[in-house]
């Protein structure tokens, strides 16, 4: 007997959750955030370590 095929619903939930975070170990994400805020990549990495990887918090910290 063949197993029933499970269908999954495609949503943007995962993508939106991913965009709300800054991956401090990903060079392209750090570079993007650095260019966007006008700060250095090392400043972005330090901000991620200090306030977490939530994009809003990182940007708020870098705006100081």
SELODO-181142 format. One record per residue: x, y, z of N, C-alpha, C in turn; residue in one letter. Coordinates in steps of 0.1 Angstrom, whole numbers, padded with zeros to 4 digits, always signed. Each point is the difference from the previous one (the first is absolute). Layout:
<recs>
XYZXYZXYZa...
</recs>
This chain:
<recs>
+0008-0012+0000-0008+0012+0000+0009+0012+0000x-0003+0010-0008+0008+0012-0001-0004+0010+0011x+0010+0007+0004-0003+0010+0011-0007+0012-0006x-0009+0006+0008-0007+0012-0005+0009+0012-0001x-0001+0007-0010+0008+0012-0002-0005+0012+0008x+0008+0006+0008-0004+0011+0008+0002+0013-0008x-0010+0008-0001+0002+0013-0007+0002+0011+0011x+0009+0009-0003+0003+0011+0009-0004+0013-0007x-0005+0009+0008-0005+0013-0004+0012+0009-0001x+0002+0006-0011+0011+0010-0001-0004+0014+0006x+0008+0004+0010-0003+0013+0005+0012+0009+0001x-0001+0012+0002+0011+0009+0001+0005+0002+0015x-0006-0008+0009+0003+0001+0014+0015-0001+0003x+0006-0011-0005+0014-0002+0002+0009+0010-0006x-0003+0005-0011+0008+0010-0007-0001+0013+0008x-0012+0004+0005-0001+0012+0007+0007-0001+0014x+0000-0012+0006+0008-0001+0012+0015+0001-0002x+0004-0005-0012+0014+0000-0003+0005+0015-0003x-0009+0007-0006+0004+0014-0003+0000+0009+0012x-0007-0004+0011+0000+0008+0012+0012-0002+0008x+0010-0009-0004+0012-0003+0007+0012+0004-0008x+0011+0002+0007+0013+0003-0006+0009-0012+0003x+0005-0007-0009+0009-0011+0002+0014+0005+0001x+0005+0001+0013+0013+0006+0002+0012-0007-0006x-0002-0013-0003+0010-0008-0006+0000+0000-0015x-0010+0006-0006-0001+0000-0015+0006+0013-0005x+0010-0001-0007+0007+0012-0005-0009+0010-0008x-0008-0006-0009-0009+0008-0008-0011+0007+0008x-0005-0006+0011-0010+0007+0008+0007+0011+0008x+0012-0003+0005+0007+0011+0008+0003+0011-0009x+0005-0003-0012+0003+0011-0010-0012+0008-0004x-0011-0007-0002-0012+0007-0003-0004+0010+0011x+0000-0005+0012-0004+0008+0011+0009+0012+0002x+0013-0003-0002+0010+0011+0002-0002+0011-0011x-0002-0004-0012-0003+0010-0011-0013+0008+0003x-0010-0007+0005-0013+0006+0002+0001+0010+0011x+0008-0003+0011+0000+0009+0011+0012+0010+0000x+0009-0002-0010+0012+0008-0001+0011-0003+0010x+0000-0011+0006+0009-0004+0010+0009-0011-0005x+0011-0004+0007+0009-0010-0004-0006-0014+0003x+0006-0010-0007-0005-0014+0002+0003-0004+0015x+0011+0004+0005+0004-0004+0014-0010+0006+0010x-0005+0013-0003-0010+0006+0009-0013-0008-0001x-0004-0005-0011-0012-0008-0002+0001-0013+0008x+0012-0006-0001+0002-0013+0007+0000+0002+0016x+0006+0011+0004-0001+0003+0014-0014+0003+0005x-0008+0007-0008-0014+0003+0003-0008-0013+0001x+0003-0009-0009-0008-0013+0000+0004-0007+0013x+0013+0000+0004+0004-0007+0012-0007+0007+0013x+0000+0013-0001-0005+0007+0012-0015+0000+0002x-0008+0003-0011-0014+0001+0001-0008-0012-0006x+0007-0010-0006-0007-0011-0006-0001+0002-0015x-0007-0010-0007+0000+0001-0014-0013+0005-0006x-0008+0006+0008-0012+0006-0006+0003+0013-0007x-0004+0001-0012+0004+0011-0009-0003+0014+0006x-0012+0001+0005-0005+0013+0006+0010+0004+0011x+0003-0009+0009+0009+0003+0011+0014+0004-0005x+0005-0008-0009+0013+0003-0006+0001+0014-0006x-0010+0003-0008-0001+0013-0007-0001+0012+0010x-0008-0003+0011-0002+0010+0010+0013+0003+0008x+0007-0011+0003+0013+0001+0006+0010+0008-0008x+0001-0003-0013+0009+0006-0009-0003+0014-0003x-0012+0004+0002-0005+0014-0002+0005+0010+0010x+0005-0005+0011+0005+0008+0011+0012+0007-0003x
</recs>
